[in-house]
Amino acid sequence: MRRAIRLMSGAASVTAVAVLGSGCTPGPEPIIAVESGEGGSVRLLLAKCPGYRAESFGVFADVEEGELQNWSVRNPDYRATPAGVRIFEVPEGWKVSASALTALSDGVPYVADVEGATGAKGLDGRVPFTLADVEELKPGKVLISAGGEKNKAVDRDDFLNDIPPECD
């Protein structure tokens, strides 16, 4: 099984297996997207979700062999959640929690993820991508998860303005 699944813990693993293995049942609405940023950077965006507080943002290389290559930031004091995070840049007041991944490389599959909650309800998201996927995005498009290890491009404005039902 890919490292993405092995990294999930406890209840999150059970939920992921149930969602990914449920066949035709649609998964949750995406809460995180990946977009091309200024100067070739890659940015993680959050969908509008009233009351959502992100605990962490991260990216890891989704490969079987070798040591875990990841980058992540944590929100130790649950400060305000930014609408987006540029990979490899730390939002004000946040802390780096993993820094083994220092650059994105061609041909490597990655997974971006966010962990957080709305009140007492945990709400996490993930989106798989490659550097080529991001570079091929047309203006005004972002990548979201299409289930499992697939992604799809959608309109950025639609992603940002459609509140996922999980946020209610």
Phi, psi and omega per residue, in radians:
M1 nan 2.533 -3.061
R2 -1.139 2.729 -3.116
R3 -1.024 -0.496 -3.136
A4 -0.984 -0.755 -3.113
I5 -1.306 -0.675 -3.119
R6 -1.110 -0.475 -3.092
L7 -1.337 -0.389 -3.132
M8 -1.226 2.602 -3.095
S9 -2.058 2.724 2.995
G10 0.688 -2.100 -3.058
A11 -1.104 -0.578 3.138
A12 -1.082 -0.659 3.111
S13 -1.140 -0.764 3.130
V14 -1.095 -0.763 3.119
T15 -1.085 -0.790 -3.116
A16 -1.079 -0.779 3.141
V17 -1.112 -0.725 3.141
A18 -1.113 -0.751 -3.128
V19 -1.233 -0.803 -3.090
L20 -1.225 -0.500 -3.094
G21 -1.680 0.194 -3.018
S22 -1.596 0.154 3.047
G23 1.202 -2.022 -3.019
C24 -1.397 -0.211 -3.102
T25 -1.134 2.178 3.134
P26 -1.160 2.529 3.121
G27 -1.428 3.135 3.126
P28 -1.166 2.748 3.073
E29 -1.144 2.530 -3.125
P30 -1.192 2.467 3.061
I31 -1.937 -0.242 -3.137
I32 -2.230 2.537 3.086
A33 -2.381 2.820 3.096
V34 -2.058 2.389 3.102
E35 -2.420 2.824 3.056
S36 -1.401 2.276 -3.125
G37 -1.862 -3.073 -3.135
E38 -1.100 2.470 3.063
G39 1.131 0.441 3.113
G40 1.466 0.114 3.122
S41 -1.295 2.914 3.089
V42 -2.075 2.342 -3.062
R43 -2.107 2.479 3.051
L44 -1.796 2.252 -3.129
L45 -1.997 2.567 3.046
L46 -1.822 2.463 3.004
A47 -1.233 2.744 3.064
K48 -1.184 2.205 -3.101
C49 -2.596 1.695 -3.084
P50 -0.924 2.272 3.105
G51 1.388 0.040 -3.114
Y52 -1.273 2.341 3.048
R53 -2.156 2.032 3.098
A54 -1.384 2.364 3.043
E55 -1.611 -0.604 -3.134
S56 -2.726 2.675 2.945
F57 -2.143 2.539 3.106
G58 -2.794 2.918 3.064
V59 -2.489 2.385 3.048
F60 -2.414 2.634 3.058
A61 -1.298 2.164 -3.070
D62 -1.618 1.242 -3.119
V63 -2.172 2.672 -3.083
E64 -1.371 -0.700 -2.990
E65 -1.696 2.826 3.067
G66 1.398 -3.139 3.138
E67 -1.348 2.690 3.114
L68 -1.055 2.186 3.070
Q69 -1.910 1.844 -3.117
N70 -2.513 2.806 3.026
W71 -2.357 2.325 3.085
S72 -2.676 2.713 3.064
V73 -2.204 2.565 -3.133
R74 -2.112 2.644 -3.139
N75 -1.832 1.439 -2.957
P76 -1.103 -0.511 -3.091
D77 -1.916 0.256 -3.072
Y78 0.841 0.827 3.055
R79 -1.147 3.094 3.121
A80 -0.948 2.480 -3.140
T81 -1.563 2.191 3.094
P82 -1.229 2.698 3.114
A83 -1.223 -0.389 3.134
G84 -2.773 2.771 3.134
V85 -2.352 2.246 3.025
R86 -1.412 2.225 -3.139
I87 -1.014 2.375 -3.128
F88 1.359 0.149 3.012
E89 -2.083 2.437 -3.053
V90 -1.740 2.126 3.083
P91 -1.073 2.636 -3.135
E92 -0.996 2.280 3.124
G93 1.483 -0.124 3.129
W94 -1.626 2.924 -3.126
K95 -2.232 2.499 3.043
V96 -1.254 2.265 3.121
S97 -1.965 -0.260 3.047
A98 -2.691 2.410 -3.092
S99 -2.468 0.438 3.133
A100 -1.223 -0.480 3.088
L101 -1.637 2.116 -3.086
T102 -2.057 -0.160 3.110
A103 -2.779 2.684 3.052
L104 -1.619 2.436 -3.093
S105 -2.065 2.618 3.082
D106 -1.068 2.480 3.031
G107 1.400 -0.013 -3.129
V108 -1.757 2.262 3.051
P109 -1.380 2.402 3.129
Y110 -2.171 2.836 2.989
V111 -2.297 2.201 3.009
A112 -1.697 2.457 3.117
D113 -2.501 2.783 3.053
V114 -2.371 2.454 3.061
E115 -2.170 2.369 3.141
G116 -3.036 -2.825 -3.089
A117 -2.751 2.712 2.914
T118 -1.956 1.865 -3.022
G119 1.106 -2.200 -3.136
A120 -1.616 -0.010 -3.089
K121 -1.653 2.000 3.098
G122 -1.126 2.448 3.139
L123 -2.558 1.873 -3.118
D124 -2.007 2.798 3.089
G125 -2.566 2.772 3.117
R126 -2.610 2.670 3.031
V127 -2.562 2.166 3.084
P128 -1.406 2.595 3.126
F129 -2.852 2.847 2.945
T130 -2.123 2.872 3.087
L131 -1.053 -0.657 3.107
A132 -1.097 -0.703 3.092
D133 -0.980 -0.778 -3.099
V134 -1.208 -0.760 -3.121
E135 -1.137 -0.479 -3.118
E136 -1.493 -0.081 3.138
L137 -1.111 2.361 3.049
K138 -1.386 2.732 3.104
P139 -0.952 2.429 3.121
G140 1.440 0.126 -3.138
K141 -2.001 2.650 3.049
V142 -2.344 2.804 3.085
L143 -1.719 2.359 3.018
I144 -2.238 2.909 3.108
S145 -1.213 2.428 3.032
A146 -1.941 0.291 -3.136
G147 1.713 2.434 3.132
G148 1.054 -2.226 -3.101
E149 -1.805 0.429 -3.124
K150 -1.959 2.697 3.041
N151 -2.316 2.990 3.060
K152 -2.599 2.658 3.108
A153 -1.561 2.373 3.090
V154 -2.351 2.879 3.089
D155 -1.125 2.303 -3.133
R156 -1.026 -0.807 -3.115
D157 -1.081 -0.696 3.107
D158 -1.089 -0.779 3.133
F159 -1.060 -0.801 -3.066
L160 -1.272 -0.464 -3.038
N161 -1.775 -0.192 3.086
D162 -1.623 1.986 -3.126
I163 -1.372 2.096 3.130
P164 -1.039 2.468 3.135
P165 -1.024 -0.458 3.126
E166 -1.130 -0.266 -3.115
C167 -1.479 -0.190 -3.119
D168 -1.273 nan nan
